[in-house]
Structure formats: structure tokens, C-alpha cells
């Protein structure tokens, strides 16, 4: 069961540098959503030589290779996560920024209905809902009350 050393050091023909490996591990370990700034912060703790430019270039490469998804939640911020086989929807708290990932069979059913009605092959569908998590909702009610 020996593995090809060259294969272990590449990703779809691109060199798997130690910094790329680190970023991939951090994305995998996060199991959720992480923005580029936070990814850089965590990576720089483990490798002081990594630059923000390296993080952004690597995220772009990982997107091109289909390894990660870029999710735009809200107006400005992009979050990254390891590509999932199933689509997820997101709840975004406007108070604390918490992101909750969930799956809705209703959303999947709606996509299938739209495909059928319009003869359109949907490749990507995103849904995110903004509001307040229970903790922030309680804080808001206390401030108003």
C-alpha cells in the first residue's frame, strides 16, 4: 500500500506546498464558515511566513479546483468551506455574526420544481436568511424593554 510520493505533493497537477496544505487543513478542521481574514490569522499562528496574498491566491486556486465553496453572506463578506456533496442553507445573525448551516427539503423541492417548470438545469442555488439568534434577540428585547 505504498502511495505515490509525487501524487501526495500535488492537487490536480498543482504543487501542494506546505502553506497550501496548512490552509486546506484549517478549512477542513473549521467544519463551517471562515472568512479569509480569520483563515490568515489562524494560519499565521502556525506559519509566520504566510502572507494575506498567499491566503487569497490559495483560496482562489481551491475554488477553481472545486475543493471549496465561496459563500457570500451579506453585502461584503465571503466565507469559505470545504465543498459539500449536499447543498446547505444559512441563517446569519445580524447581531453577533453567527452562521448556522442547515438543510431544507423544502428548498431542494423548490429547486426541482423550478427546474421542471422552466426546463432549466440549476447548477448552484444559495439561500441565506438574516435575523437574530436567540441570544441576540434576548439582548435586543432587554435593551428595548
ABEGO torsion letter per residue (X at the ends): XBBBAAAAABBGGBBBBAAAAAAAAAAAAAGBBBBAAAAAAAAAAABAABBAAAAAAAAAAAAAAGABBBBBBEAABBBBBBBBABBBBBBBBAAAGBBBBBBBAAAAAAAAAAAAAAGBBBABBBBBBBEBBAAAAAAAAAAAX
